[in-house]
């Protein structure tokens, strides 16, 4: 049994036998540098990957915000015995970090590959389990309202987004819905401050839906327009309240826009209020006049937010 053969198998007993082998070969790459997960993804063996996740042999979300750095705290429960008894009765300590654990803990690309497979299988439950709409950077850098040039582009996986663009309406609903992320700031009542985001690559997704003339494009554009316009209204309200509370408050010093990720942020350090979110725009045109009107409306709201510092409050 090797990583290569196991990753092609659809036999639960064979999988269990490999996992339970004393020397735990499943934790190591083979002579070609590939782990069993690499091969399972290569062979699109979704049954095997689902088995590993459902049985908690691997996970991609530790459910602990403090772990969300390079990944969402991904790991494995498959462990090598740390001590081995030699013939003379001496116990020898084995190396601590296994390649599978290291790969899971440091490469979010594995999660993205499985998101593509879960999308193809119309598996919404697994997508939710994988936090498929999110990336770790939303937690460890962006949501503190003190972000410094967030690099969303570095995480962009065109293949994954392409799979999403061809998905069912149920999956597209999920990826075009907004969601909330908590940060570490607490209000006076003890509750944590929350920020609303949309899928970090929703602009690229919308571009693909329009270019491929997918029927869901109209609803996706309408949802994106609502998000942009609600963001603009909330931003204007926060800025005006801050100015009214402090006539010397220079709001333009506290607002930032990052093209990498289309992130907009504003903070009032005195009132402990603020907003941080990503907004949406699209580039292609459609042959459908109604779709083009929606595109125009979306991009106008995007430009108003993006240029609010230079153009001022309306």
VEXDREN-2710 file (C-alpha; in Angstrom, 1 decimal):
% VEXDREN-2710
k/r/px/py/pz
1/UNK/0.0/0.0/0.0
2/UNK/1.3/3.4/-1.0
3/UNK/0.0/7.0/-1.0
4/UNK/-0.6/6.6/-4.8
5/UNK/-2.7/3.4/-4.5
6/UNK/-4.6/4.4/-1.4
7/UNK/-5.7/7.7/-2.9
8/UNK/-7.3/5.9/-5.8
9/UNK/-9.2/3.4/-3.7
10/UNK/-12.9/3.6/-2.8
11/UNK/-12.7/0.9/-0.2
12/UNK/-13.2/2.0/3.4
13/UNK/-11.4/-1.1/4.8
14/UNK/-8.4/-0.4/2.7
15/UNK/-8.3/3.2/3.9
16/UNK/-8.6/2.2/7.5
17/UNK/-5.8/-0.4/7.1
18/UNK/-3.5/2.2/5.8
19/UNK/-4.3/4.7/8.5
20/UNK/-3.7/2.1/11.2
21/UNK/-0.3/0.9/10.0
22/UNK/2.2/1.2/12.8
23/UNK/4.8/3.2/10.9
24/UNK/2.1/5.7/9.7
25/UNK/3.2/6.0/6.0
26/UNK/0.1/8.2/5.4
27/UNK/1.9/11.0/7.3
28/UNK/4.8/11.1/4.8
29/UNK/5.2/12.1/1.2
30/UNK/6.4/9.4/-1.2
31/UNK/9.5/9.4/-3.4
32/UNK/7.8/12.0/-5.7
33/UNK/7.2/14.3/-2.7
34/UNK/3.4/13.8/-2.8
35/UNK/1.2/13.1/0.3
36/UNK/-1.9/11.0/0.2
37/UNK/-4.0/14.2/0.0
38/UNK/-2.1/15.4/-3.0
39/UNK/-2.9/12.2/-4.8
40/UNK/-6.6/12.1/-3.7
41/UNK/-7.1/15.6/-5.0
42/UNK/-5.2/14.7/-8.3
43/UNK/-7.5/11.7/-8.7
44/UNK/-10.6/13.7/-7.6
45/UNK/-11.3/11.0/-5.0
46/UNK/-14.0/12.9/-3.1
47/UNK/-15.2/9.8/-1.3
48/UNK/-11.8/9.4/0.4
49/UNK/-11.4/13.1/1.2
50/UNK/-14.9/13.2/2.7
51/UNK/-14.1/10.1/4.7
52/UNK/-11.0/11.7/6.2
53/UNK/-13.0/14.9/7.1
54/UNK/-16.1/13.2/8.3
55/UNK/-14.2/10.8/10.6
56/UNK/-12.1/13.8/11.9
57/UNK/-8.8/12.3/10.6
58/UNK/-8.2/15.7/9.0
59/UNK/-9.8/19.1/9.4
60/UNK/-9.5/22.5/7.8
61/UNK/-11.1/24.6/10.6
62/UNK/-10.0/24.4/14.3
63/UNK/-12.9/26.7/15.2
64/UNK/-10.4/28.9/17.1
65/UNK/-9.9/32.4/15.7
66/UNK/-6.4/32.6/17.2
67/UNK/-5.3/29.8/14.8
68/UNK/-6.4/31.6/11.7
69/UNK/-3.1/32.7/10.2
70/UNK/-1.8/30.7/7.2
71/UNK/-4.8/28.4/7.3
72/UNK/-8.0/28.1/9.5
73/UNK/-6.0/25.9/11.9
74/UNK/-6.0/22.8/9.7
75/UNK/-4.5/19.6/11.1
76/UNK/-4.7/15.8/11.5
77/UNK/-5.5/13.4/14.3
78/UNK/-3.4/10.7/12.7
79/UNK/-0.3/10.6/14.9
80/UNK/2.9/8.5/14.9
81/UNK/3.8/6.9/18.2
82/UNK/6.3/9.4/19.7
83/UNK/8.4/6.8/21.4
84/UNK/9.7/3.4/20.1
85/UNK/11.2/0.7/22.3
86/UNK/14.5/-0.7/21.0
87/UNK/15.7/-4.3/21.6
88/UNK/17.7/-3.2/24.7
89/UNK/14.7/-1.7/26.4
90/UNK/15.6/1.9/25.6
91/UNK/12.8/4.1/24.3
92/UNK/13.8/6.4/21.4
93/UNK/11.9/9.6/20.7
94/UNK/10.8/9.9/17.1
95/UNK/10.7/13.2/15.1
96/UNK/7.8/15.4/16.1
97/UNK/6.5/17.1/12.9
98/UNK/5.1/14.9/10.2
99/UNK/4.9/16.1/6.6
100/UNK/1.1/15.7/6.4
101/UNK/0.5/17.9/9.5
102/UNK/3.0/20.5/8.2
103/UNK/1.3/20.6/4.8
104/UNK/-2.1/21.0/6.4
105/UNK/-1.0/23.7/8.8
106/UNK/0.9/25.8/6.2
107/UNK/-0.9/25.4/2.9
108/UNK/-4.4/26.7/2.4
109/UNK/-4.3/25.6/-1.2
110/UNK/-5.4/22.1/-0.1
111/UNK/-8.6/23.5/1.3
112/UNK/-9.2/25.4/-2.0
113/UNK/-8.8/22.2/-4.1
114/UNK/-11.3/20.4/-1.9
115/UNK/-13.7/23.4/-2.2
116/UNK/-13.6/22.9/-6.0
117/UNK/-14.5/19.2/-5.5
118/UNK/-17.3/20.0/-3.0
119/UNK/-18.7/22.5/-5.5
120/UNK/-18.7/19.9/-8.2
121/UNK/-20.6/17.5/-5.9
122/UNK/-23.1/20.2/-4.9
123/UNK/-22.1/19.6/-1.3
124/UNK/-23.1/22.8/0.6
125/UNK/-22.6/21.2/4.0
126/UNK/-19.0/20.5/3.3
127/UNK/-18.5/24.0/1.8
128/UNK/-19.8/25.5/5.1
129/UNK/-17.5/23.2/7.1
130/UNK/-14.5/24.4/5.0
131/UNK/-15.4/28.1/5.4
132/UNK/-15.4/28.2/1.6
133/UNK/-16.4/31.9/1.3
134/UNK/-13.5/33.0/3.6
135/UNK/-9.8/33.2/3.6
136/UNK/-7.6/33.3/6.8
137/UNK/-6.4/36.8/6.0
138/UNK/-9.8/38.2/6.9
139/UNK/-9.1/37.2/10.5
140/UNK/-5.4/37.8/11.1
141/UNK/-5.0/41.1/9.2
142/UNK/-8.1/42.8/7.9
143/UNK/-10.6/42.6/10.7
144/UNK/-8.6/44.7/13.2
145/UNK/-9.4/47.9/11.4
146/UNK/-5.7/48.5/11.1
147/UNK/-4.9/46.5/8.1
148/UNK/-1.8/47.2/6.1
149/UNK/-2.1/46.4/2.4
150/UNK/-4.0/43.0/2.6
151/UNK/-2.8/40.7/-0.1
152/UNK/-5.9/39.0/-1.3
153/UNK/-4.5/38.4/-4.8
154/UNK/-1.9/36.0/-3.4
155/UNK/-4.7/33.7/-2.4
156/UNK/-6.7/33.9/-5.6
157/UNK/-7.3/30.5/-7.2
158/UNK/-8.8/31.0/-10.7
159/UNK/-9.6/27.3/-11.1
160/UNK/-11.6/27.2/-7.8
161/UNK/-13.6/30.3/-8.8
162/UNK/-14.2/28.8/-12.3
163/UNK/-15.7/25.7/-10.6
164/UNK/-18.0/27.9/-8.5
165/UNK/-19.1/29.8/-11.7
166/UNK/-20.4/26.5/-13.1
167/UNK/-22.1/25.4/-9.9
168/UNK/-25.8/25.0/-9.1
169/UNK/-27.9/28.0/-8.0
170/UNK/-27.8/26.6/-4.4
171/UNK/-24.0/26.9/-4.4
172/UNK/-24.0/30.3/-6.1
173/UNK/-26.5/31.6/-3.5
174/UNK/-24.0/30.6/-0.8
175/UNK/-21.0/32.2/-2.5
176/UNK/-22.9/35.5/-3.2
177/UNK/-24.4/35.8/0.3
178/UNK/-22.7/38.2/2.8
179/UNK/-21.4/36.9/6.1
180/UNK/-20.1/38.3/9.4
181/UNK/-16.7/38.1/11.1
182/UNK/-16.1/39.0/14.7
183/UNK/-13.1/41.0/15.8
184/UNK/-11.4/41.4/19.2
185/UNK/-13.0/44.7/20.1
186/UNK/-15.9/44.5/22.6
187/UNK/-18.7/46.9/23.1
188/UNK/-19.8/48.1/26.6
189/UNK/-22.3/45.2/26.8
190/UNK/-19.5/42.7/26.3
191/UNK/-20.5/41.7/22.8
192/UNK/-17.8/41.5/20.1
193/UNK/-17.8/43.9/17.2
194/UNK/-18.8/42.4/13.9
195/UNK/-18.0/43.2/10.3
196/UNK/-19.9/42.2/7.1
197/UNK/-18.0/40.7/4.2
198/UNK/-18.7/39.0/0.9
199/UNK/-16.7/36.3/-0.9
200/UNK/-13.2/37.8/-1.4
201/UNK/-13.2/36.9/-5.1
202/UNK/-16.8/37.8/-5.8
203/UNK/-15.8/40.4/-8.4
204/UNK/-13.9/37.7/-10.4
205/UNK/-16.9/35.3/-9.9
206/UNK/-19.3/37.9/-11.2
207/UNK/-17.1/38.5/-14.2
208/UNK/-17.2/34.8/-15.1
209/UNK/-21.0/34.6/-14.6
210/UNK/-21.4/37.5/-17.0
211/UNK/-18.9/36.2/-19.6
212/UNK/-20.5/32.7/-19.5
213/UNK/-24.0/34.2/-19.5
214/UNK/-25.1/32.1/-16.5
215/UNK/-28.7/32.7/-15.6
216/UNK/-27.8/33.4/-12.0
217/UNK/-25.8/36.5/-13.0
218/UNK/-28.9/38.8/-12.6
219/UNK/-29.5/37.8/-9.0
220/UNK/-25.8/37.9/-8.2
221/UNK/-25.5/41.4/-9.5
222/UNK/-28.6/42.5/-7.5
223/UNK/-27.1/41.1/-4.3
224/UNK/-23.8/42.8/-4.9
225/UNK/-25.5/46.1/-5.5
226/UNK/-27.4/45.8/-2.2
227/UNK/-24.1/45.1/-0.4
228/UNK/-22.2/48.1/-2.0
229/UNK/-25.1/50.5/-1.4
230/UNK/-25.5/49.4/2.3
231/UNK/-21.8/49.8/2.7
232/UNK/-21.9/53.3/1.3
233/UNK/-24.8/54.3/3.6
234/UNK/-23.2/52.9/6.7
235/UNK/-19.9/54.5/5.8
236/UNK/-21.5/58.0/5.4
237/UNK/-23.4/57.6/8.6
238/UNK/-20.3/56.7/10.6
239/UNK/-18.3/59.5/9.2
240/UNK/-21.0/62.1/9.8
241/UNK/-21.5/60.9/13.4
242/UNK/-17.8/61.2/14.0
243/UNK/-17.7/64.7/12.6
244/UNK/-20.7/65.8/14.8
245/UNK/-19.1/64.3/17.9
246/UNK/-15.7/66.1/17.3
247/UNK/-15.5/69.1/15.1
248/UNK/-11.7/68.7/14.8
249/UNK/-12.0/65.1/13.6
250/UNK/-10.3/64.7/10.3
251/UNK/-12.2/61.7/8.8
252/UNK/-10.1/61.6/5.7
253/UNK/-7.1/60.5/7.8
254/UNK/-9.1/57.5/9.1
255/UNK/-10.4/56.1/5.9
256/UNK/-8.5/53.7/3.6
257/UNK/-9.2/51.8/0.4
258/UNK/-7.0/48.9/-0.8
259/UNK/-7.4/47.9/-4.5
260/UNK/-6.0/44.5/-3.6
261/UNK/-9.2/42.9/-2.4
262/UNK/-11.3/46.0/-2.8
263/UNK/-11.1/46.6/1.0
264/UNK/-12.6/49.8/2.5
265/UNK/-12.1/50.7/6.1
266/UNK/-13.0/53.6/8.4
267/UNK/-12.4/53.9/12.2
268/UNK/-13.2/56.4/14.9
269/UNK/-10.8/55.5/17.7
270/UNK/-12.6/57.7/20.2
271/UNK/-16.1/56.3/19.7
272/UNK/-14.7/52.8/19.0
273/UNK/-16.8/52.6/15.9
274/UNK/-15.9/51.7/12.4
275/UNK/-16.4/49.6/9.4
276/UNK/-14.3/47.3/7.3
277/UNK/-15.6/45.3/4.4
278/UNK/-14.9/44.4/0.8
279/UNK/-16.9/45.9/-2.1
280/UNK/-17.7/44.6/-5.6
281/UNK/-17.1/45.7/-9.2
282/UNK/-17.2/44.0/-12.6
283/UNK/-15.4/44.6/-15.9
284/UNK/-17.2/42.7/-18.7
285/UNK/-20.2/43.9/-20.6
286/UNK/-23.3/41.8/-21.5
287/UNK/-25.4/41.5/-24.7
288/UNK/-28.4/41.9/-22.4
289/UNK/-29.3/45.6/-21.8
290/UNK/-30.9/44.8/-18.4
291/UNK/-27.7/43.1/-17.2
292/UNK/-25.7/46.1/-18.4
293/UNK/-27.9/48.5/-16.4
294/UNK/-27.1/46.4/-13.3
295/UNK/-23.4/46.4/-14.1
296/UNK/-23.5/50.2/-14.4
297/UNK/-25.4/50.6/-11.1
298/UNK/-22.9/48.3/-9.3
299/UNK/-19.8/50.0/-10.6
300/UNK/-21.2/53.5/-9.8
301/UNK/-21.7/52.4/-6.2
302/UNK/-18.2/51.0/-6.2
303/UNK/-16.7/54.2/-7.5
304/UNK/-18.5/56.4/-5.0
305/UNK/-17.0/54.3/-2.1
306/UNK/-13.6/54.1/-3.7
307/UNK/-13.4/57.8/-4.3
308/UNK/-15.2/59.1/-1.2
309/UNK/-12.0/60.5/0.3
310/UNK/-11.2/62.7/-2.7
311/UNK/-14.7/63.6/-3.7
312/UNK/-16.0/64.1/-0.2
313/UNK/-19.4/63.3/1.4
314/UNK/-22.4/63.9/-0.9
END
